[in-house]
Amino acid sequence: MRNWTAEDMPDQSGRTVVITGANSGLGLHSAYALAAKGAHLLLACRSPERGARAVAQVRTTAPRAKVELVRLDLGDLASVRVAAADIRERAGDRVHVLMNNAGVFCPPLGRTADGFETQMGVNHLGHAALTWLLMPALRQSPDARVITLSSLAHRRTTLRLDDLNYERRRYNAFAGYGEAKLANLMFAQELDRRLSAADLDVRSLAAHPGLTDTELGANGGRARKNKVLELGVNLFNKVATMRPERGVLSQLYAATAPEVRGGQYYGPAGAGEVWGGPGLAACSPESQDLAVAARLYELSGELTGIAPDPA
């Protein structure tokens, strides 16, 4: 599969795909590829202006594609609820792929509208809430999949379930990003275990892009406030990373390849999982703690106030 490209994707006609954070980077390039294969796309974006530009860009590359914009702020559960209802209505209550792609990287300590630490709130809790709220539409769709983006950074940390939102310990932006990405991977695999136990025709997988040139690093709070750091991040991205159209292949493979199985984790197949075509990725030992994963899943439901589906 390491030589797999977007051209190898099966036809996506008749399938509805929701992509969070689709206005740039991996989300936008996922939209380009899926539109070219005939998918009905719902681009879930926080900024209406940037989202509208993304819709126009996708339509330019695939004029016949059905592409719609959905307003979604993952840092506000009220917005997540409204967006989920909007998606279900537009999609006729059938969603075939939910790509939990959006993310924030290393901002200063901040809080979402609901009081969660920003990275955990946006990258994990907002996506968990959206996934559960869209599960009725996923359940009704053949070969439905939830793809949640993790990161190589998940390997460098452990989850502190007793202080998930940095309310009692000193905040570290890089550690917080790693924890959120570890939560993404553990959520994806725990969700699949529960889907399988409920005998539902929905698969949950995770993916990561290795080192890919996206806006994520440059948009980090530290980079924006430090011009030297911003220049350094941008230079590194240009010389040491994959282009987004290559970095996106792992999530596209997980979302469309017929042979994938629920619970799998995909990333670049090259040395260190930094570059290359899609292949099975390595999970940290911490991510495979089933008791912690189950507790994270339940705690996420408690924090968001949304009953996990499947329970």
C-alpha angles and dihedrals in degrees: 000000000000089000093050116125136183088264088067093062115116118246110283098197111141093020123114117215126191116200121187118210090018097152095088147000119008094357094053093045090049087054092051092052096044093045089054088057094051103259122154102238130207108190109204109202137164096216114060091201096051090040092054090051090051091052090051092048093051092047089052091057095040109025094180095051121112105232126170135178123232121189109232131166108184089193091066119058091200088060091047091055093049092046093050091052090047092050093049091051095047092044096048087244092296120113118170100181131022110189109196094201109139121102148156124225128214103326120168114274107294141151133236121231087271096049100259122139103267100244096044091042097050103030098042118007096044091050093046089053093048092048093053093045091051095044094097089058092045092050091057094052125084116242092004118182139191113205116192121189119230128169144224083255090074088078096064101062149039130228120257100205090176090062107020093153101046096249097139107024134061112274120245113183096204093046089047091054091050091050092051091050091047088052089051092055095044092047092050093052096041090049090054092050089054094045089052092047089052090049092235125159092235125106126203119203138165132220140180132200100221107217107343130165104244135139091257097092096041090047093057113119093241093051094049092053095045114056093192091052090046091053090047093051091048093049092048090050092053098048106029107034141070122256113256093250087063098036091055095061097090094058092043091051091050090048099049116014111110094217100058120111129214116267094028122134121214133195140145111313096216127102111308090002087271101120138008143064122317123293139147110296130217120254121211117244088245091058091057096059099117095193092054091045092053092048091048090052093051094042090052089056091050093049096046095040090229119125108237113248111231092029 
